[in-house]
Amino acid sequence: MALYLSLFFFTLFSASNGQQTTAPVPITHITDNRGRTALLWSSIGLAVLTSVLQGIISTVVLIAEEQDMWTFRFRIAKFEHWWWTAVGTLLMMSFGLIVISFLAGNNNDSVGVLALSTATAIVIVRYAIPSWRHRYYIQSRWLAWTGPSRTAISYRYGPVCGTDRHWERLSKMVRPTSAAPPSDDWGLALKPQKGIAEDPTAILNGLGEINSSMIFGQNWEIGPCVYDDGFRGDYNINSLSLLWGSATGFRPRVSRAINSMPQSLLKSRPFTIDGYNGEGLCLAMGILGRNKGLLPREIVFDSDDSIKQSRGVRRENALRGTISELENTSKWAPRPNKVMRSYYKRALEEQYGSLPSSFTAAATELALIFLDCSPAAIQQWLSYKLEQQSLEVNIQMSRPANYSLENIAATEKQLQTLYRAQYVSMILSINYWPPSGVSRASPTERHPVYRPDLYCFALLYLAEGAVQEAKDGKWQKGAGALKPEWWGKDWVKARLTLEASSLQGNWHECAAWLLGLKGWPTGLEDWPHWPVVIHEPDS
């Protein structure tokens, strides 16, 4: 379009002066008056066109941000680097034309040459180059905020939460009555995105009393996209945790937790109010807005040894701090952004002040790791959905009949333990990231990276049985956690092999410390052996 506009102006002012003649029109040279005028107006036309287009885009962006249309804003931000490249190219063309006009003798527009050169330089240096440098963060931000989400649903809806085909059928059966917030709006699009636009809870609330056999011809106790975290008995929580997203047929949208975010952290180049780099905070908050589950206050991440100390458990190698060990043994060592720990911790404590210190400690570690690891690793980690607790392991433990004829399920206590250990598993999976994001179970077998959910379950389960609370409130030596009945199954061996080969470096000690143990239990990696761990609390 810009090239056609330039040719139009050049042709218009290069044509004859309107006199009727049958003789051929002489070829116009840029050195004559008409040629110089054509060049000048072509340059002006390009500059005006660029200004109009940039004004339109800037207005759309401003409206999206002011109206909290964050799904739309984050989506178009993925193309910012291409847009600024186009703007810079148009201005360079305009600048080139006006320079040629100036060199051809049009000396009356020297100020225009100076103004256009300044504008071109500013666009390229201030916007185009930085947008290309930050394009990986923009893509990671989209993945961090629009990935699969965990949402609490009533237990009675568990059987109707099926695959993408089932959700599509459900969405056509009901008409949600609750209005969606502006952050869900997909916005303008040349090709509309496929998928269900409604929130799954709005769809389920419109169903009323219904069972899965009436809709699907199947009679699930709990559908295949639902976690059973075992909270019905001890905690008297009549809820399940639904995992939904593009894999279950829904259109991507940012987490609604974005409505509680500071505006400064939602910019394409985020900074805190004190001028610190806010990229790690924005990515971490996007993930934490989606993966908390039913009881985030129960999540264990004992980085300050407070849980162990409250139980009288003295950690082995106490001179080595847990956080220092986590930093020094990391794939991303020496973790240069660890100096921002105190500031990030304070910011996240303000954001999640109602949750325990374990939660904010895990959030702080995740945000700092994002500052240190490579953009490619972040995108690959998010594409593997490693920010979410493994649904496959949860189903294997809670509903083994879904996979085989065996029916030895985990107890509610064991399912709770699996959930409570999930943030340690998440941190380990990114902190000990394997080379190129590909792990090897053997020299010839390569596979994607897996979270160490099963190992973390075992560590926390052993820690809970190593000591026990007496009637007087003091802690005493425990009996040791008994081996789960299902631990000897073949799927456990296969999963442990995948988990161990997915982590690079010495992660064992940190994992044990973060989950409340003195150190790594000897023999835990020798499946099907189950170690007996008993701690004598300090008086």
C-alpha positions as CSV (number, residue, x, y, z in Angstrom):
1,M,0.0,0.0,0.0
2,A,2.8,2.4,0.9
3,L,4.6,1.6,-2.4
4,Y,1.4,2.2,-4.4
5,L,0.9,5.5,-2.6
6,S,4.4,6.6,-3.4
7,L,4.0,5.7,-7.1
8,F,0.7,7.5,-7.2
9,F,2.2,10.8,-5.9
10,F,5.2,10.5,-8.2
11,T,3.0,9.8,-11.2
12,L,0.6,12.6,-10.3
13,F,3.2,15.3,-10.1
14,S,5.3,13.9,-13.0
15,A,2.4,14.0,-15.5
16,S,2.0,16.8,-18.0
17,N,0.6,20.1,-17.0
18,G,-2.8,19.3,-18.5
19,Q,-2.2,20.6,-22.1
20,Q,-3.7,18.6,-24.9
21,T,-1.0,17.0,-27.0
22,T,-0.5,13.9,-29.1
23,A,3.2,13.9,-28.6
24,P,4.7,11.6,-26.1
25,V,5.1,13.1,-22.6
26,P,8.8,13.6,-22.0
27,I,10.4,11.4,-19.3
28,T,10.5,13.3,-16.0
29,H,13.8,13.5,-14.2
30,I,14.2,14.0,-10.5
31,T,16.3,17.0,-11.1
32,D,13.5,19.0,-12.7
33,N,10.8,20.8,-10.7
34,R,8.1,18.2,-11.3
35,G,10.3,15.4,-10.3
36,R,11.4,17.1,-7.1
37,T,7.8,17.9,-6.2
38,A,6.8,14.2,-6.8
39,L,9.5,13.0,-4.5
40,L,8.5,15.5,-1.8
41,W,4.9,14.6,-1.9
42,S,5.6,10.9,-2.0
43,S,7.6,11.3,1.1
44,I,4.9,13.4,2.8
45,G,2.2,10.8,1.8
46,L,4.2,7.9,3.3
47,A,4.8,9.9,6.5
48,V,1.1,10.8,6.8
49,L,0.0,7.3,6.1
50,T,2.4,6.0,8.8
51,S,1.2,8.6,11.3
52,V,-2.5,7.7,10.7
53,L,-1.9,3.9,11.0
54,Q,0.2,4.4,14.2
55,G,-2.5,6.6,15.6
56,I,-5.2,4.0,15.0
57,I,-3.1,1.2,16.6
58,S,-2.1,3.3,19.6
59,T,-5.7,4.2,20.2
60,V,-6.7,0.5,20.1
61,V,-4.0,-0.4,22.5
62,L,-4.9,2.4,24.9
63,I,-8.6,1.4,24.8
64,A,-7.7,-2.2,25.5
65,E,-5.6,-1.3,28.5
66,E,-8.0,1.2,30.0
67,Q,-11.0,-1.2,29.5
68,D,-9.1,-4.1,31.0
69,M,-9.3,-6.2,27.8
70,W,-6.2,-8.1,28.7
71,T,-6.7,-11.2,26.5
72,F,-7.0,-8.9,23.5
73,R,-4.1,-6.8,24.7
74,F,-1.7,-9.7,25.3
75,R,-2.8,-11.3,22.0
76,I,-1.9,-8.3,19.8
77,A,1.3,-7.7,21.8
78,K,2.7,-10.9,20.2
79,F,2.9,-9.0,16.9
80,E,4.3,-5.7,18.2
81,H,7.8,-6.4,16.9
82,W,6.4,-6.9,13.4
83,W,4.3,-3.7,13.7
84,W,7.3,-1.6,14.7
85,T,9.3,-3.1,11.9
86,A,6.6,-2.0,9.4
87,V,6.5,1.5,10.9
88,G,10.3,1.8,10.8
89,T,10.4,0.6,7.2
90,L,7.7,3.1,6.0
91,L,9.5,6.0,7.7
92,M,12.8,4.9,6.2
93,M,11.2,4.9,2.8
94,S,9.8,8.3,3.4
95,F,13.1,9.6,4.7
96,G,14.9,8.2,1.6
97,L,12.5,9.9,-0.7
98,I,12.8,13.3,1.0
99,V,16.7,13.0,1.0
100,I,16.6,12.3,-2.8
101,S,14.4,15.3,-3.2
102,F,16.8,17.4,-1.2
103,L,19.8,16.3,-3.1
104,A,18.0,16.9,-6.4
105,G,17.8,20.6,-5.5
106,N,14.7,21.0,-3.3
107,N,16.7,22.9,-0.7
108,N,13.6,24.5,0.9
109,D,12.7,21.5,3.0
110,S,15.8,21.0,5.1
111,V,13.8,21.1,8.3
112,G,11.6,18.3,7.0
113,V,14.7,16.2,6.4
114,L,15.9,16.8,10.0
115,A,12.5,16.1,11.5
116,L,11.9,12.9,9.5
117,S,15.4,11.6,10.2
118,T,14.8,12.1,13.9
119,A,11.5,10.4,13.9
120,T,12.9,7.4,11.9
121,A,15.8,7.0,14.4
122,I,13.5,7.2,17.4
123,V,11.2,4.5,16.0
124,I,14.0,2.2,15.2
125,V,16.1,2.6,18.3
126,R,13.4,3.3,20.9
127,Y,10.7,0.9,19.7
128,A,11.6,-1.5,16.8
129,I,14.9,-2.9,18.2
130,P,13.6,-3.3,21.9
131,S,10.4,-5.0,20.6
132,W,12.5,-7.6,18.8
133,R,14.6,-8.1,21.9
134,H,11.6,-8.6,24.1
135,R,9.5,-10.7,21.8
136,Y,10.3,-13.9,23.7
137,Y,9.1,-12.4,26.9
138,I,5.8,-11.4,25.2
139,Q,5.3,-14.9,24.0
140,S,6.1,-16.3,27.5
141,R,3.7,-13.9,29.1
142,W,0.9,-15.1,26.8
143,L,1.6,-18.7,27.7
144,A,1.9,-17.9,31.4
145,W,-1.4,-16.1,31.6
146,T,-3.5,-18.2,29.2
147,G,-2.4,-21.8,29.9
148,P,-4.6,-24.4,31.5
149,S,-6.3,-23.3,34.7
150,R,-7.5,-25.1,37.9
151,T,-11.0,-24.1,39.0
152,A,-13.0,-25.3,42.0
153,I,-16.3,-27.0,41.1
154,S,-19.0,-28.7,43.1
155,Y,-18.4,-32.4,43.6
156,R,-21.7,-33.2,41.9
157,Y,-20.3,-31.8,38.6
158,G,-17.3,-34.2,38.6
159,P,-19.0,-36.8,36.4
160,V,-19.9,-34.4,33.6
161,C,-16.5,-32.9,33.1
162,G,-15.2,-34.9,30.1
163,T,-13.2,-34.3,26.9
164,D,-13.3,-31.4,24.5
165,R,-16.2,-33.1,22.6
166,H,-18.2,-33.4,25.8
167,W,-17.6,-29.7,26.8
168,E,-18.7,-28.6,23.3
169,R,-21.9,-30.5,23.8
170,L,-22.4,-29.0,27.2
171,S,-21.8,-25.5,26.0
172,K,-24.6,-25.9,23.4
173,M,-27.0,-27.3,26.0
174,V,-27.0,-24.2,28.3
175,R,-26.9,-20.5,28.0
176,P,-24.7,-18.9,30.8
177,T,-26.5,-16.1,32.5
178,S,-23.4,-14.5,34.2
179,A,-21.6,-11.8,32.2
180,A,-17.9,-12.4,31.5
181,P,-15.4,-9.7,32.6
182,P,-13.7,-7.6,30.0
183,S,-10.4,-9.5,30.5
184,D,-12.0,-12.5,28.8
185,D,-12.8,-10.6,25.6
186,W,-10.9,-12.0,22.6
187,G,-11.3,-8.7,20.7
188,L,-11.0,-7.9,17.0
189,A,-9.6,-10.7,14.8
190,L,-9.3,-11.4,11.1
191,K,-9.8,-15.1,11.8
192,P,-11.8,-15.8,14.9
193,Q,-10.3,-18.3,17.3
194,K,-12.0,-21.6,17.7
195,G,-13.1,-22.8,21.1
196,I,-15.7,-22.3,23.8
197,A,-15.7,-18.7,24.9
198,E,-17.8,-19.3,28.1
199,D,-16.2,-20.0,31.5
200,P,-16.6,-23.7,32.5
201,T,-18.2,-22.8,35.9
202,A,-20.9,-20.8,34.1
203,I,-21.7,-23.8,31.9
204,L,-21.8,-26.2,34.8
205,N,-24.0,-23.8,36.9
206,G,-26.5,-23.8,34.0
207,L,-26.8,-27.6,34.1
208,G,-28.6,-28.0,37.4
209,E,-29.1,-31.6,38.6
210,I,-27.8,-33.9,35.9
211,N,-25.5,-36.9,35.5
212,S,-23.0,-37.9,32.9
213,S,-24.9,-41.0,31.7
214,M,-27.8,-38.7,30.6
215,I,-25.4,-36.6,28.4
216,F,-22.6,-38.9,27.3
217,G,-23.9,-42.4,27.8
218,Q,-21.0,-42.9,30.3
219,N,-21.1,-43.1,34.1
220,W,-17.9,-41.6,35.4
221,E,-17.5,-41.1,39.1
222,I,-15.2,-38.2,38.2
223,G,-14.4,-37.0,34.7
224,P,-10.9,-37.3,33.1
225,C,-10.1,-33.5,33.4
226,V,-10.7,-33.3,37.2
227,Y,-8.3,-33.6,40.1
228,D,-9.3,-35.5,43.2
229,D,-7.2,-34.0,46.0
230,G,-8.8,-36.0,48.8
231,F,-10.2,-33.1,50.7
232,R,-13.8,-34.4,51.2
233,G,-13.2,-36.3,54.4
234,D,-10.6,-34.5,56.7
235,Y,-11.3,-31.0,55.4
236,N,-15.0,-31.4,54.7
237,I,-14.6,-29.7,51.3
238,N,-17.3,-30.8,48.9
239,S,-15.4,-29.6,45.8
240,L,-13.1,-30.9,43.1
241,S,-10.5,-29.1,41.0
242,L,-11.2,-28.9,37.3
243,L,-8.3,-28.5,34.9
244,W,-9.6,-26.7,31.8
245,G,-8.1,-24.9,28.8
246,S,-7.5,-25.4,25.1
247,A,-7.0,-29.1,25.5
248,T,-10.6,-29.4,26.7
249,G,-11.9,-27.2,23.9
250,F,-11.9,-23.8,25.5
251,R,-10.7,-20.6,23.8
252,P,-7.5,-19.2,25.4
253,R,-8.0,-16.3,27.8
254,V,-6.0,-14.7,30.5
255,S,-6.6,-15.7,34.1
256,R,-9.1,-13.5,35.8
257,A,-6.4,-13.0,38.5
258,I,-5.1,-10.3,36.2
259,N,-7.7,-7.9,37.5
260,S,-5.8,-7.7,40.8
261,M,-2.4,-7.0,39.1
262,P,-0.6,-3.6,39.2
263,Q,-0.9,-1.9,35.8
264,S,2.9,-1.3,35.7
265,L,3.5,-5.1,35.6
266,L,1.2,-5.6,32.6
267,K,3.2,-3.4,30.2
268,S,5.2,-5.0,27.4
269,R,8.3,-4.0,29.2
270,P,7.2,-4.3,32.9
271,F,8.9,-2.4,35.7
272,T,8.0,-2.2,39.4
273,I,7.2,1.2,40.9
274,D,10.8,1.3,42.2
275,G,12.2,0.7,38.7
276,Y,13.1,-3.0,39.1
277,N,12.7,-5.5,36.3
278,G,9.1,-6.9,36.6
279,E,9.2,-9.7,34.1
280,G,9.7,-12.4,36.6
281,L,6.8,-11.1,38.8
282,C,4.4,-10.9,35.9
283,L,5.1,-14.4,34.7
284,A,5.0,-15.9,38.1
285,M,1.7,-14.2,39.0
286,G,0.2,-15.4,35.8
287,I,1.0,-19.0,36.7
288,L,0.0,-18.7,40.4
289,G,-3.3,-17.3,39.3
290,R,-4.0,-20.6,37.5
291,N,-2.5,-23.4,39.5
292,K,-3.3,-22.8,43.2
293,G,-6.0,-25.4,43.5
294,L,-8.4,-25.8,46.4
295,L,-6.3,-25.2,49.5
296,P,-3.1,-23.1,48.7
297,R,-2.6,-22.5,52.4
298,E,-1.7,-26.2,52.7
299,I,1.1,-26.1,50.1
300,V,4.5,-27.1,51.5
301,F,7.7,-25.2,50.6
302,D,10.0,-25.2,53.6
303,S,12.8,-23.0,52.3
304,D,13.3,-21.3,55.6
305,D,13.2,-24.5,57.7
306,S,10.3,-23.2,59.7
307,I,8.3,-26.4,59.4
308,K,11.2,-28.6,60.4
309,Q,12.1,-26.3,63.3
310,S,8.6,-26.3,64.6
311,R,8.7,-30.1,64.7
312,G,12.2,-30.3,66.3
313,V,13.8,-31.7,63.1
314,R,17.4,-30.5,62.5
315,R,18.4,-30.5,58.9
316,E,21.6,-32.3,57.8
317,N,24.4,-30.0,56.6
318,A,22.7,-27.2,58.5
319,L,25.5,-24.8,57.5
320,R,24.3,-24.9,53.9
321,G,21.1,-22.9,53.6
322,T,18.3,-24.4,51.6
323,I,17.9,-21.4,49.4
324,S,21.7,-21.1,48.8
325,E,21.8,-24.8,47.9
326,L,18.9,-24.3,45.5
327,E,20.7,-21.5,43.8
328,N,24.2,-23.1,43.7
329,T,23.0,-26.4,42.3
330,S,20.7,-24.9,39.8
331,K,20.9,-25.4,36.1
332,W,21.0,-21.6,35.9
333,A,23.7,-21.1,38.6
334,P,25.1,-18.7,39.7
335,R,21.6,-17.2,39.5
336,P,22.7,-13.5,39.2
337,N,19.2,-12.1,39.9
338,K,19.2,-13.7,43.4
339,V,20.1,-10.2,44.7
340,M,16.5,-9.2,44.1
341,R,15.2,-11.8,46.4
342,S,14.3,-9.4,49.3
343,Y,12.4,-7.0,47.0
344,Y,10.5,-9.7,45.1
345,K,9.6,-11.4,48.4
346,R,8.2,-8.1,49.8
347,A,6.2,-7.5,46.6
348,L,4.7,-11.0,46.6
349,E,3.9,-10.9,50.3
350,E,1.8,-7.8,49.6
351,Q,0.1,-9.5,46.7
352,Y,-0.6,-12.8,48.6
353,G,-0.7,-11.5,52.1
354,S,-3.5,-13.8,53.2
355,L,-1.5,-17.0,52.3
356,P,1.2,-18.6,54.4
357,S,4.9,-18.0,54.0
358,S,5.4,-21.3,52.2
359,F,3.3,-20.0,49.3
360,T,5.0,-16.7,49.0
361,A,8.4,-18.4,49.3
362,A,7.6,-20.6,46.4
363,A,6.2,-17.7,44.4
364,T,9.4,-15.7,45.1
365,E,11.6,-18.6,43.9
366,L,9.6,-19.0,40.7
367,A,9.8,-15.3,39.9
368,L,13.5,-15.2,40.4
369,I,14.2,-18.3,38.4
370,F,12.3,-16.7,35.5
371,L,14.7,-13.8,35.6
372,D,17.7,-16.1,35.3
373,C,16.7,-18.9,32.9
374,S,16.7,-18.6,29.1
375,P,13.6,-17.4,27.3
376,A,13.6,-20.6,25.2
377,A,13.5,-22.7,28.4
378,I,10.6,-20.7,29.8
379,Q,8.5,-21.2,26.7
380,Q,9.4,-24.9,26.5
381,W,8.6,-25.4,30.2
382,L,5.2,-23.7,29.7
383,S,4.5,-25.6,26.5
384,Y,4.9,-28.9,28.5
385,K,2.4,-27.6,31.0
386,L,4.8,-28.2,33.9
387,E,3.4,-25.4,35.9
388,Q,0.4,-27.6,36.7
389,Q,0.3,-30.7,38.9
390,S,0.4,-33.8,36.8
391,L,-3.2,-34.8,36.2
392,E,-2.1,-38.2,35.0
393,V,-0.4,-39.1,38.3
394,N,-3.5,-37.8,40.2
395,I,-5.8,-40.1,38.2
396,Q,-3.5,-43.1,38.5
397,M,-3.5,-42.7,42.3
398,S,-7.2,-41.7,42.7
399,R,-8.9,-43.7,39.9
400,P,-6.6,-46.5,38.8
401,A,-9.5,-48.3,37.2
402,N,-9.5,-45.7,34.5
403,Y,-6.1,-47.0,33.3
404,S,-6.3,-50.7,34.1
405,L,-8.3,-53.5,35.8
406,E,-6.3,-52.9,39.0
407,N,-8.3,-51.1,41.7
408,I,-5.8,-50.2,44.4
409,A,-6.4,-46.5,44.9
410,A,-4.5,-44.0,47.1
411,T,-6.0,-42.9,50.4
412,E,-7.3,-39.4,50.9
413,K,-4.2,-38.6,53.0
414,Q,-2.0,-39.7,50.1
415,L,-3.9,-37.6,47.6
416,Q,-3.7,-34.6,49.9
417,T,0.1,-35.1,50.2
418,L,0.4,-35.2,46.4
419,Y,-1.4,-31.9,46.2
420,R,0.6,-30.2,49.0
421,A,3.9,-31.2,47.4
422,Q,3.1,-29.8,44.0
423,Y,4.9,-26.4,44.3
424,V,8.2,-28.1,45.2
425,S,7.8,-30.3,42.2
426,M,7.1,-27.2,40.0
427,I,10.2,-25.4,41.2
428,L,12.5,-28.4,40.8
429,S,11.3,-29.0,37.2
430,I,12.5,-25.5,36.1
431,N,15.4,-25.1,38.5
432,Y,17.1,-28.3,37.3
433,W,16.0,-28.1,33.7
434,P,17.8,-30.6,31.4
435,P,19.8,-29.5,28.3
436,S,17.7,-28.4,25.4
437,G,14.6,-29.3,27.3
438,V,14.8,-33.0,26.4
439,S,15.5,-35.7,28.9
440,R,16.9,-39.2,28.4
441,A,15.6,-42.3,30.2
442,S,18.3,-44.2,28.4
443,P,21.1,-43.4,25.8
444,T,18.6,-44.2,23.0
445,E,15.3,-43.0,24.5
446,R,14.4,-39.3,24.5
447,H,11.2,-37.9,26.0
448,P,9.8,-34.6,27.2
449,V,10.4,-33.3,30.6
450,Y,8.3,-34.6,33.5
451,R,7.6,-33.0,36.9
452,P,8.9,-35.0,39.9
453,D,5.4,-35.2,41.4
454,L,5.8,-38.8,42.5
455,Y,9.2,-38.3,44.1
456,C,7.9,-35.2,45.9
457,F,4.8,-37.1,47.1
458,A,7.1,-39.8,48.6
459,L,9.4,-37.2,50.3
460,L,6.5,-35.3,52.0
461,Y,4.7,-38.6,52.9
462,L,7.9,-39.8,54.6
463,A,8.4,-36.5,56.4
464,E,4.8,-36.5,57.7
465,G,5.4,-40.0,59.2
466,A,8.9,-39.3,60.6
467,V,7.5,-37.4,63.5
468,Q,4.1,-37.1,65.1
469,E,2.3,-34.6,67.4
470,A,1.6,-35.8,70.9
471,K,-1.5,-34.9,72.9
472,D,0.3,-32.2,74.8
473,G,1.1,-30.4,71.5
474,K,4.8,-31.5,71.5
475,W,6.4,-33.4,68.7
476,Q,7.8,-36.9,69.2
477,K,9.3,-39.7,67.2
478,G,7.0,-41.1,64.6
479,A,6.3,-44.6,63.5
480,G,7.4,-44.0,59.9
481,A,5.2,-43.8,56.9
482,L,4.0,-47.1,55.7
483,K,4.6,-48.1,52.1
484,P,1.5,-47.3,49.9
485,E,-0.2,-50.4,48.6
486,W,0.0,-49.2,45.0
487,W,3.8,-48.3,45.2
488,G,4.8,-51.6,43.7
489,K,2.8,-51.2,40.5
490,D,4.5,-51.0,37.1
491,W,3.3,-47.5,36.4
492,V,5.1,-46.2,39.5
493,K,8.4,-47.6,38.2
494,A,7.9,-46.1,34.8
495,R,6.9,-42.7,36.2
496,L,9.9,-42.6,38.6
497,T,12.2,-43.4,35.8
498,L,10.9,-40.5,33.7
499,E,11.0,-38.1,36.6
500,A,14.6,-38.9,37.6
501,S,15.8,-38.5,34.0
502,S,14.0,-35.2,33.6
503,L,16.1,-33.3,36.2
504,Q,19.8,-32.3,35.7
505,G,22.1,-31.8,38.7
506,N,22.0,-32.6,42.4
507,W,18.4,-31.9,43.2
508,H,17.9,-34.7,45.8
509,E,19.0,-32.8,48.9
510,C,17.0,-29.7,48.1
511,A,13.9,-31.6,47.4
512,A,14.1,-33.4,50.7
513,W,14.8,-30.2,52.7
514,L,12.0,-28.3,51.0
515,L,9.5,-31.0,52.0
516,G,10.5,-31.3,55.7
517,L,13.1,-34.1,55.8
518,K,16.6,-34.0,57.3
519,G,18.0,-35.3,54.1
520,W,17.5,-37.6,51.1
521,P,16.1,-41.0,52.3
522,T,18.6,-43.8,51.4
523,G,17.1,-46.2,48.9
524,L,14.1,-44.1,47.8
525,E,15.3,-44.3,44.2
526,D,15.6,-48.1,44.3
527,W,12.1,-49.0,43.4
528,P,10.1,-50.9,44.7
529,H,12.0,-50.4,48.0
530,W,10.3,-48.0,50.4
531,P,12.6,-46.5,53.1
532,V,11.6,-46.2,56.7
533,V,12.3,-42.6,57.9
534,I,12.0,-41.8,61.7
535,H,13.3,-38.6,63.2
536,E,13.9,-38.0,66.9
537,P,12.8,-34.4,67.5
538,D,15.2,-32.1,69.4
539,S,14.0,-31.2,72.9
